[in-house]
Amino acid sequence: MHRKLVFDTSNDIILENERVLLRPLVQDDAVYLSAYVKEEPTLWKYALTPITTEQEFDQYIKTAIESRGLKTAYPFIVFDKLQKKYVGSTRFYDIQLENSSTQFGYTWYSEKTWGTGLNEHCKLLLLTYAFETIGFERVEFRADNRNKRSIAAMQKIGCTVEGILRNHLPTSDGTRRDSIVLSMLKNDWPTIKAGFLARIKKLDQNK
């Protein structure tokens, strides 16, 4: 018999290591993040809804926070200790405690963090929490199948490609996207975690 999972989205969850700090996203965080809308427009190329103005970004945050209230998601803001600034956001979503599964997504980081190990540090914290604290059996990842950079990043951390959902979702440019589905299982986590730690150690030595 599987134990009943508990993920209280009303709690303030802080995930932190020597490189990053993830804390709950709040509406006032727009002051830290909204500049990326204009400064780094390529971040939103594959967004499902348009994010081209501060107003649209405010709505993006509002929707994320509302999903936390509905207990279907848990959004974080990401603080990069190397740059000493907030650099992005990520979240648990599609939380299904009865099925012992969740998705990670809505993840974006400033282009200045790409290739610095920030994503690896964030995913290590999130996956450790998912598998070791909550006890999920499955973590799923999805992306626009055209977003090769994101797909490569997910495969690099140990995700398994499961398939393509064809013509899956409408996008901000009026077309429909194919969504690639990847996953990671609790049984795989010990091996994947060991690889994570070795890779992070190497990245941190080279920074």
FIPA-457766 format. One record per atom (N, C-alpha, C, O, CB): x, z, y. Coordinates in steps of 0.05 Angstrom, whole numbers, padded with zeros to 5 digits, always signed. Glycine has a CB too. Example, Ala and Ser with C-alpha at 12.3 -4.5 7.8 and 13.67 -1.06 7.14 Angstrom:
BEGIN
+00264+00156-00114
+00246+00156-00090
+00264+00156-00066
+00285+00169-00066
+00226+00181-00089
+00257+00142-00045
+00273+00143-00021
+00258+00157+00001
+00268+00161+00023
+00282+00114-00012
END
This chain:
BEGIN
+00017+00000-00024
+00000+00000+00000
+00017+00000+00025
+00036+00016+00028
-00019+00024+00000
+00012-00019+00043
+00027-00021+00067
+00020+00001+00087
-00004+00008+00089
+00023-00048+00080
+00040+00012+00100
+00034+00033+00120
+00021+00020+00144
+00027-00003+00151
+00060+00049+00127
+00004+00035+00158
-00009+00025+00182
+00011+00025+00205
+00023+00046+00211
-00034+00042+00188
+00014+00002+00218
+00032+00000+00240
+00020+00011+00266
-00004+00008+00270
+00041-00029+00244
+00037+00022+00282
+00028+00032+00308
+00046+00020+00330
+00071+00023+00329
+00030+00063+00309
+00033+00007+00349
+00048-00004+00372
+00030+00002+00397
+00012-00013+00403
+00053-00036+00370
+00036+00025+00409
+00020+00034+00432
+00029+00020+00457
+00049+00027+00469
+00021+00065+00435
+00014-00001+00466
+00022-00016+00489
+00019-00001+00515
+00028-00011+00536
+00007-00042+00490
+00006+00022+00514
+00003+00038+00539
+00029+00054+00545
+00033+00063+00567
-00020+00058+00536
+00047+00056+00525
+00072+00070+00529
+00092+00053+00545
+00091+00029+00543
+00085+00078+00503
+00109+00066+00561
+00130+00052+00575
+00154+00050+00557
+00168+00070+00552
+00137+00066+00602
+00159+00027+00546
+00181+00022+00527
+00205+00012+00542
+00204-00007+00557
+00172+00001+00505
+00227+00026+00539
+00253+00018+00550
+00272+00011+00528
+00277+00027+00510
+00265+00041+00568
+00282-00013+00528
+00302-00022+00509
+00328-00028+00524
+00328-00043+00544
+00293-00048+00493
+00350-00016+00515
+00374-00017+00531
+00399-00016+00514
+00400-00001+00494
+00375+00005+00552
+00419-00031+00521
+00446-00027+00510
+00466-00031+00533
+00459-00029+00556
+00452-00048+00487
+00491-00035+00526
+00512-00036+00547
+00510-00061+00565
+00522-00061+00586
+00539-00036+00534
+00495-00081+00556
+00493-00106+00571
+00467-00110+00586
+00467-00121+00608
+00498-00129+00553
+00445-00102+00574
+00419-00108+00586
+00400-00084+00585
+00404-00065+00569
+00406-00132+00571
+00380-00085+00602
+00359-00065+00602
+00332-00081+00603
+00328-00097+00621
+00361-00045+00625
+00315-00075+00585
+00288-00086+00585
+00268-00064+00590
+00268-00044+00576
+00281-00101+00558
+00252-00067+00610
+00231-00047+00616
+00205-00062+00621
+00204-00086+00624
+00238-00030+00641
+00182-00047+00621
+00156-00060+00624
+00154-00076+00651
+00162-00066+00672
+00134-00040+00623
+00144-00100+00649
+00139-00117+00672
+00115-00105+00688
+00095-00099+00676
+00134-00146+00664
+00118-00103+00714
+00096-00095+00732
+00092-00115+00754
+00110-00131+00759
+00101-00066+00743
+00069-00114+00768
+00063-00134+00788
+00084-00135+00810
+00091-00156+00820
+00036-00129+00799
+00094-00112+00818
+00114-00111+00840
+00140-00124+00832
+00157-00129+00850
+00119-00082+00847
+00144-00131+00807
+00169-00144+00799
+00171-00172+00809
+00192-00185+00807
+00172-00144+00769
+00149-00183+00820
+00150-00209+00832
+00172-00211+00853
+00184-00232+00858
+00123-00217+00844
+00177-00189+00867
+00197-00188+00888
+00225-00194+00877
+00242-00205+00891
+00197-00161+00902
+00230-00187+00852
+00256-00192+00839
+00258-00220+00827
+00280-00231+00825
+00261-00171+00818
+00235-00231+00819
+00236-00255+00802
+00226-00281+00816
+00233-00303+00807
+00220-00251+00778
+00209-00278+00836
+00196-00302+00847
+00215-00322+00859
+00209-00346+00860
+00176-00293+00868
+00239-00314+00867
+00258-00332+00879
+00266-00354+00859
+00274-00376+00866
+00283-00317+00888
+00265-00347+00833
+00273-00367+00813
+00254-00391+00811
+00262-00412+00801
+00275-00353+00785
+00230-00388+00822
+00211-00410+00822
+00222-00434+00837
+00221-00456+00828
+00184-00401+00833
+00233-00428+00861
+00244-00449+00878
+00274-00455+00872
+00283-00478+00872
+00241-00442+00907
+00289-00434+00866
+00318-00437+00862
+00325-00450+00836
+00346-00464+00834
+00331-00410+00864
+00309-00446+00815
+00315-00457+00788
+00290-00470+00776
+00280-00460+00756
+00327-00435+00770
+00281-00492+00788
+00256-00504+00779
+00256-00514+00750
+00235-00517+00737
+00249-00527+00797
+00280-00520+00739
+00282-00530+00712
+00273-00508+00692
+00267-00515+00669
+00310-00539+00706
+00273-00483+00700
+00264-00462+00682
+00235-00466+00673
+00228-00457+00651
+00267-00435+00695
+00219-00479+00689
+00191-00482+00684
+00183-00509+00673
+00159-00515+00671
+00175-00476+00710
+00202-00525+00665
+00197-00552+00656
+00177-00553+00633
+00160-00571+00632
+00223-00566+00648
+00179-00534+00615
+00162-00534+00591
+00140-00513+00592
+00128-00506+00572
+00179-00529+00566
+00135-00503+00616
+00113-00483+00619
+00086-00495+00613
+00081-00518+00619
+00114-00471+00648
+00069-00479+00600
+00042-00489+00593
+00024-00490+00618
+00006-00506+00619
+00030-00471+00572
+00029-00473+00638
+00014-00474+00663
+00034-00478+00686
+00057-00469+00684
-00002-00447+00667
+00025-00491+00707
+00043-00497+00729
+00054-00472+00742
+00039-00453+00747
+00029-00514+00750
+00080-00471+00747
+00092-00449+00762
+00111-00462+00783
+00135-00466+00778
+00108-00429+00744
+00099-00469+00806
+00114-00482+00827
+00113-00467+00854
+00128-00474+00872
+00104-00510+00831
+00096-00447+00855
+00093-00431+00880
+00094-00401+00873
+00091-00393+00850
+00067-00438+00894
+00099-00385+00894
+00099-00356+00890
+00071-00347+00881
+00069-00327+00866
+00107-00342+00916
+00050-00360+00891
+00023-00352+00883
+00018-00356+00853
+00007-00340+00839
+00002-00368+00900
+00028-00379+00844
+00025-00385+00815
+00042-00365+00798
+00034-00357+00777
+00034-00414+00809
+00065-00358+00809
+00082-00339+00795
+00069-00311+00795
+00070-00297+00774
+00110-00337+00808
+00056-00303+00817
+00042-00277+00818
+00020-00277+00796
+00016-00257+00783
+00030-00273+00846
+00006-00299+00793
-00015-00301+00773
-00004-00300+00745
-00016-00288+00727
-00031-00327+00777
+00020-00312+00741
+00034-00311+00716
+00039-00282+00708
+00035-00274+00685
+00060-00327+00717
+00049-00266+00727
+00055-00238+00721
+00029-00222+00716
+00027-00206+00698
+00070-00225+00745
+00008-00228+00733
-00017-00214+00729
-00029-00219+00702
-00039-00200+00689
-00038-00224+00751
-00028-00244+00692
-00038-00250+00666
-00022-00236+00644
-00034-00226+00624
-00037-00281+00661
+00004-00234+00647
+00021-00220+00628
+00013-00190+00626
+00011-00179+00605
+00051-00223+00635
+00009-00178+00649
+00002-00150+00650
-00026-00145+00639
-00030-00125+00625
+00004-00139+00679
-00044-00163+00644
-00071-00161+00633
-00070-00162+00602
-00085-00148+00589
-00089-00183+00644
-00053-00179+00591
-00051-00181+00562
-00040-00155+00550
-00047-00148+00527
-00032-00205+00555
-00023-00141+00565
-00014-00115+00555
-00038-00096+00554
-00041-00080+00535
+00008-00104+00574
-00055-00097+00575
-00078-00080+00575
-00097-00085+00552
-00112-00067+00543
-00093-00083+00601
-00098-00110+00543
-00115-00118+00521
-00102-00112+00494
-00114-00116+00473
-00122-00148+00522
-00077-00102+00494
-00062-00094+00470
-00054-00118+00453
-00049-00116+00429
-00078-00075+00453
-00053-00142+00466
-00045-00166+00451
-00017-00174+00457
-00006-00192+00444
-00064-00189+00457
-00004-00162+00478
+00023-00170+00486
+00036-00146+00499
+00024-00127+00507
+00022-00194+00505
+00063-00149+00502
+00078-00129+00516
+00101-00143+00531
+00122-00150+00519
+00090-00106+00497
+00098-00148+00557
+00118-00162+00573
+00139-00144+00584
+00134-00122+00593
+00104-00177+00595
+00164-00155+00585
+00187-00140+00596
+00199-00156+00619
+00198-00181+00619
+00208-00135+00574
+00212-00142+00637
+00230-00154+00656
+00258-00148+00646
+00263-00127+00635
+00226-00143+00686
+00277-00167+00650
+00304-00165+00640
+00324-00160+00662
+00326-00176+00681
+00311-00190+00624
+00339-00139+00659
+00360-00132+00679
+00387-00137+00666
+00393-00126+00644
+00358-00103+00689
+00403-00154+00678
+00430-00161+00668
+00450-00142+00681
+00455-00143+00706
+00437-00191+00674
+00462-00125+00666
+00482-00105+00677
+00507-00119+00686
+00522-00108+00702
+00488-00084+00656
+00513-00142+00675
+00537-00157+00683
+00534-00167+00712
+00553-00165+00728
+00543-00180+00664
+00511-00179+00717
+00506-00190+00744
+00494-00169+00763
+00492-00173+00787
+00488-00214+00742
+00485-00147+00751
+00472-00125+00766
+00447-00135+00781
+00443-00129+00805
+00492-00113+00786
+00430-00150+00767
+00406-00160+00778
+00385-00167+00756
+00393-00170+00733
+00411-00185+00796
+00360-00169+00765
+00339-00178+00746
+00341-00208+00743
+00343-00223+00763
+00311-00169+00756
+00340-00217+00718
+00346-00246+00713
+00325-00260+00697
+00328-00284+00691
+00372-00248+00699
+00303-00246+00689
+00284-00261+00673
+00263-00243+00661
+00259-00220+00669
+00297-00276+00652
+00249-00254+00641
+00228-00239+00628
+00224-00249+00599
+00232-00271+00593
+00201-00243+00644
+00212-00232+00583
+00206-00239+00555
+00184-00221+00546
+00177-00202+00560
+00231-00236+00537
+00172-00227+00523
+00150-00209+00514
+00144-00212+00484
+00149-00232+00472
+00125-00215+00530
+00133-00190+00474
+00118-00191+00449
+00091-00203+00456
+00079-00196+00476
+00116-00162+00435
+00080-00220+00439
+00052-00229+00443
+00040-00236+00416
+00054-00236+00395
+00051-00253+00462
+00014-00242+00416
+00000-00246+00391
+00006-00223+00371
+00012-00227+00348
+00008-00273+00378
+00004-00199+00381
+00009-00175+00365
-00013-00171+00345
-00036-00167+00353
+00013-00149+00383
-00007-00173+00319
-00027-00170+00298
-00018-00147+00280
-00005-00152+00259
-00030-00197+00282
-00025-00123+00287
-00016-00100+00271
-00028-00101+00243
-00015-00093+00224
-00025-00074+00285
-00053-00110+00240
-00065-00111+00214
-00051-00131+00195
-00053-00128+00171
-00095-00119+00217
-00038-00151+00207
-00023-00170+00190
+00007-00165+00191
+00023-00181+00179
-00029-00198+00200
+00016-00144+00205
+00044-00137+00207
+00060-00160+00218
+00082-00167+00208
+00054-00129+00180
+00050-00173+00239
+00064-00196+00251
+00061-00196+00281
+00042-00185+00292
+00055-00222+00239
+00080-00210+00294
+00079-00213+00323
+00094-00239+00329
+00108-00250+00313
+00090-00189+00338
+00092-00247+00354
+00108-00269+00364
+00125-00259+00387
+00118-00240+00402
+00090-00293+00373
+00148-00272+00391
+00165-00268+00415
+00162-00294+00431
+00163-00316+00419
+00195-00262+00408
+00160-00291+00457
+00158-00316+00472
+00156-00310+00502
+00161-00288+00512
+00135-00332+00463
+00148-00331+00517
+00147-00330+00546
+00174-00320+00556
+00176-00304+00576
+00124-00311+00557
+00195-00329+00543
+00222-00320+00550
+00236-00340+00568
+00237-00364+00563
+00239-00316+00524
+00247-00329+00590
+00263-00346+00608
+00284-00328+00621
+00278-00305+00628
+00246-00361+00629
+00307-00339+00625
+00329-00326+00639
+00341-00345+00659
+00341-00369+00655
+00351-00315+00619
+00351-00333+00681
+00366-00349+00701
+00387-00366+00687
+00400-00357+00669
+00379-00331+00722
+00390-00390+00697
+00411-00409+00686
+00439-00396+00687
+00456-00404+00671
+00410-00435+00701
+00443-00378+00706
+00469-00366+00709
+00476-00348+00685
+00499-00340+00681
+00471-00350+00735
+00456-00341+00669
+00461-00324+00645
+00465-00340+00620
+00474-00329+00599
+00438-00304+00642
+00460-00366+00621
+00461-00382+00597
+00490-00382+00586
+00509-00386+00601
+00451-00411+00602
+00492-00378+00560
+00519-00379+00548
+00535-00354+00552
+00559-00353+00544
+00534-00402+00558
+00523-00333+00564
+00539-00308+00569
+00534-00286+00549
+00546-00265+00550
+00532-00298+00597
+00516-00292+00529
+00509-00271+00509
+00485-00255+00516
+00476-00238+00500
+00532-00253+00506
+00473-00260+00540
+00450-00244+00548
+00427-00247+00528
+00414-00227+00520
+00440-00252+00576
+00421-00272+00520
+00399-00276+00501
+00404-00261+00475
+00385-00249+00464
+00395-00306+00495
+00428-00262+00465
+00434-00247+00440
+00430-00217+00443
+00418-00205+00425
+00463-00253+00431
+00438-00206+00465
+00434-00177+00469
+00404-00171+00471
+00395-00151+00459
+00448-00169+00495
+00388-00187+00485
+00360-00183+00487
+00346-00185+00460
+00330-00168+00453
+00347-00202+00507
+00353-00206+00445
+00340-00210+00419
+00347-00188+00400
+00331-00179+00383
+00347-00237+00408
+00372-00178+00401
+00380-00156+00383
+00363-00131+00389
+00353-00119+00370
+00410-00149+00387
+00359-00125+00414
+00342-00102+00421
+00313-00106+00412
+00301-00088+00400
+00343-00096+00451
+00302-00129+00417
+00274-00135+00411
+00269-00135+00381
+00250-00124+00371
+00266-00161+00423
+00287-00148+00366
+00284-00151+00337
+00288-00124+00324
+00274-00117+00304
+00303-00171+00326
+00307-00108+00333
+00311-00081+00322
+00286-00065+00326
+00277-00050+00308
+00335-00068+00335
+00274-00067+00350
+00249-00052+00355
+00227-00062+00337
+00212-00046+00326
+00242-00054+00385
+00225-00088+00335
+00203-00100+00319
+00205-00092+00289
+00185-00083+00278
+00203-00130+00321
+00228-00095+00278
+00231-00090+00249
+00236-00061+00242
+00226-00052+00221
+00253-00107+00239
+00252-00047+00258
+00260-00020+00250
+00243+00002+00262
+00239+00023+00250
+00288-00016+00259
+00232-00002+00286
+00215+00018+00299
+00186+00014+00292
+00173+00032+00281
+00219+00017+00329
+00175-00010+00297
+00147-00016+00291
+00143-00021+00262
+00124-00011+00250
+00137-00040+00308
+00161-00037+00250
+00159-00043+00221
+00145-00069+00215
+00134-00073+00193
+00144-00021+00208
+00145-00088+00234
+00133-00114+00229
+00147-00128+00205
+00171-00124+00201
+00135-00132+00254
+00131-00143+00190
+00142-00158+00168
+00151-00186+00177
+00168-00198+00164
+00121-00161+00146
+00140-00195+00199
+00145-00222+00208
+00146-00224+00238
+00128-00213+00252
+00124-00242+00196
+00165-00238+00249
+00166-00245+00277
+00167-00275+00279
+00184-00288+00267
+00191-00231+00292
+00148-00286+00295
+00146-00315+00298
+00155-00323+00326
+00151-00309+00345
+00118-00324+00292
+00166-00347+00327
+00174-00359+00352
+00162-00388+00353
+00162-00402+00333
+00206-00360+00355
+00153-00396+00377
+00143-00423+00380
+00155-00435+00406
+00162-00420+00425
+00112-00424+00381
+00157-00461+00406
+00168-00474+00430
+00158-00503+00431
+00150-00515+00411
+00199-00474+00431
+00159-00514+00455
+00154-00543+00458
+00176-00557+00441
+00199-00552+00444
+00155-00552+00489
+00167-00576+00424
+00187-00589+00407
+00207-00606+00422
+00227-00615+00411
+00173-00606+00387
+00202-00611+00448
+00221-00626+00464
+00242-00608+00476
+00263-00618+00486
+00207-00641+00487
+00238-00582+00474
+00256-00563+00487
+00279-00556+00468
+00280-00535+00456
+00241-00536+00495
+00297-00575+00465
+00319-00573+00446
+00337-00550+00451
+00348-00538+00432
+00335-00599+00445
+00341-00543+00476
+00359-00520+00482
+00347-00494+00471
+00361-00478+00459
+00363-00517+00512
+00321-00490+00475
+00308-00466+00466
+00308-00465+00435
+00313-00444+00423
+00279-00464+00476
+00302-00487+00423
+00302-00489+00393
+00329-00482+00382
+00331-00467+00363
+00293-00516+00384
+00350-00493+00394
+00377-00488+00385
+00384-00458+00387
+00397-00447+00370
+00398-00505+00400
+00375-00446+00409
+00381-00417+00413
+00367-00401+00392
+00378-00381+00382
+00371-00408+00441
+00342-00408+00384
+00328-00393+00364
+00341-00397+00336
+00342-00378+00321
+00298-00402+00363
+00349-00421+00330
+00363-00425+00305
+00390-00411+00304
+00398-00401+00283
+00367-00455+00300
+00403-00409+00326
+00429-00396+00328
+00427-00366+00321
+00446-00355+00310
+00441-00400+00355
+00405-00353+00328
+00403-00325+00322
+00392-00319+00294
+00389-00296+00286
+00385-00311+00342
+00386-00341+00279
+00378-00337+00251
+00349-00344+00244
+00341-00338+00222
+00383-00310+00244
+00335-00356+00263
+00307-00363+00257
+00306-00387+00237
+00323-00404+00237
+00292-00370+00283
+00285-00387+00221
+00280-00409+00202
+00258-00427+00213
+00237-00417+00220
+00273-00397+00174
+00263-00453+00213
+00243-00472+00222
+00222-00474+00200
+00228-00479+00176
+00255-00500+00228
+00196-00472+00207
+00174-00473+00188
+00159-00499+00189
+00148-00508+00170
+00156-00450+00192
+00158-00511+00213
+00144-00537+00215
+00135-00542+00244
+00143-00528+00263
+00120-00536+00198
+00119-00563+00247
+00110-00573+00273
+00080-00572+00274
+00066-00582+00256
+00121-00601+00279
+00069-00561+00295
+00040-00562+00301
+00036-00586+00319
+00043-00585+00343
+00029-00536+00313
+00026-00608+00309
+00025-00633+00324
+00002-00632+00345
-00020-00623+00340
+00020-00656+00305
+00009-00643+00369
-00011-00645+00390
-00024-00618+00395
-00049-00617+00398
-00032-00667+00384
-00008-00597+00396
-00018-00570+00394
-00031-00559+00419
-00054-00548+00417
+00004-00552+00386
-00018-00562+00442
-00027-00548+00466
-00025-00567+00490
-00007-00583+00492
-00011-00522+00471
-00044-00564+00510
-00041-00578+00535
-00019-00566+00552
-00014-00542+00551
-00068-00578+00551
-00004-00583+00567
+00018-00574+00583
+00011-00577+00613
-00010-00587+00620
+00043-00590+00577
+00029-00567+00629
+00024-00567+00658
+00024-00595+00670
+00013-00598+00692
+00045-00550+00672
+00035-00615+00656
+00035-00642+00667
+00012-00659+00657
+00011-00683+00662
+00061-00656+00660
-00007-00646+00643
-00031-00660+00634
-00029-00672+00606
-00049-00683+00596
-00038-00681+00653
-00005-00672+00594
-00002-00683+00567
-00006-00660+00547
-00012-00637+00555
+00026-00695+00564
-00003-00666+00521
-00004-00646+00501
+00023-00645+00487
+00037-00665+00484
-00027-00652+00480
+00030-00621+00478
+00056-00618+00465
+00054-00614+00435
+00033-00603+00426
+00071-00595+00478
+00075-00621+00421
+00079-00612+00394
+00094-00586+00395
+00113-00583+00411
+00095-00634+00377
+00085-00566+00380
+00098-00540+00380
+00113-00536+00354
+00103-00540+00332
+00077-00517+00384
+00139-00529+00356
+00154-00522+00333
+00151-00492+00327
+00150-00476+00345
+00184-00529+00337
+00148-00486+00301
+00144-00458+00293
+00169-00449+00277
+00178-00462+00259
+00118-00455+00275
+00180-00426+00286
+00203-00414+00272
+00196-00385+00266
+00177-00374+00278
+00229-00416+00289
+00210-00373+00248
+00204-00345+00242
+00229-00330+00232
+00250-00342+00226
+00182-00343+00222
+00226-00304+00231
+00246-00286+00220
+00230-00264+00205
+00210-00254+00215
+00264-00273+00242
+00239-00257+00181
+00225-00238+00164
+00241-00211+00162
+00265-00211+00165
+00221-00249+00137
+00226-00190+00158
+00239-00164+00155
+00260-00163+00133
+00280-00150+00136
+00217-00143+00150
+00254-00177+00112
+00274-00177+00090
+00300-00191+00097
+00321-00185+00086
+00261-00191+00066
+00298-00209+00116
+00322-00223+00125
+00338-00208+00146
+00362-00214+00151
+00315-00251+00136
+00326-00188+00158
+00337-00175+00182
+00364-00162+00177
+00381-00165+00194
+00318-00155+00192
+00369-00147+00156
+00395-00135+00153
+00418-00155+00154
+00439-00149+00167
+00397-00120+00127
+00415-00178+00141
+00437-00198+00141
+00439-00211+00169
+00461-00215+00179
+00431-00220+00120
+00416-00217+00181
+00416-00229+00207
+00427-00210+00228
+00442-00218+00246
+00387-00237+00215
+00421-00184+00226
+00430-00164+00245
+00461-00162+00244
+00474-00160+00264
+00418-00137+00239
+00472-00163+00220
+00501-00162+00217
+00515-00185+00231
+00535-00182+00244
+00510-00162+00187
+00503-00209+00228
+00513-00233+00242
+00511-00230+00272
+00529-00238+00287
+00499-00257+00233
+00488-00219+00281
+00484-00213+00310
+00506-00196+00321
+00518-00203+00341
+00456-00199+00314
+00511-00174+00308
+00531-00155+00318
+00559-00167+00319
+00574-00162+00338
+00532-00130+00300
+00566-00183+00299
+00592-00196+00299
+00594-00217+00322
+00614-00219+00335
+00597-00210+00272
+00572-00232+00326
+00572-00252+00347
+00573-00240+00375
+00588-00249+00392
+00548-00270+00344
+00558-00218+00378
+00558-00205+00404
+00586-00193+00410
+00595-00194+00433
+00537-00183+00405
+00598-00181+00390
+00625-00170+00394
+00644-00192+00403
+00661-00187+00421
+00635-00158+00368
+00643-00215+00391
+00660-00237+00399
+00654-00247+00427
+00672-00252+00443
+00657-00260+00379
+00628-00249+00434
+00620-00258+00460
+00630-00238+00482
+00640-00246+00503
+00590-00262+00462
+00626-00213+00476
+00634-00192+00495
+00664-00191+00500
+00674-00185+00521
+00624-00165+00487
+00679-00198+00479
+00709-00198+00481
+00718-00221+00498
+00739-00220+00511
+00721-00199+00454
+00702-00243+00499
+00710-00267+00513
+00699-00268+00542
+00706-00287+00556
+00701-00291+00498
+00683-00249+00550
+00671-00251+00576
+00691-00243+00598
+00684-00243+00622
+00645-00233+00578
END
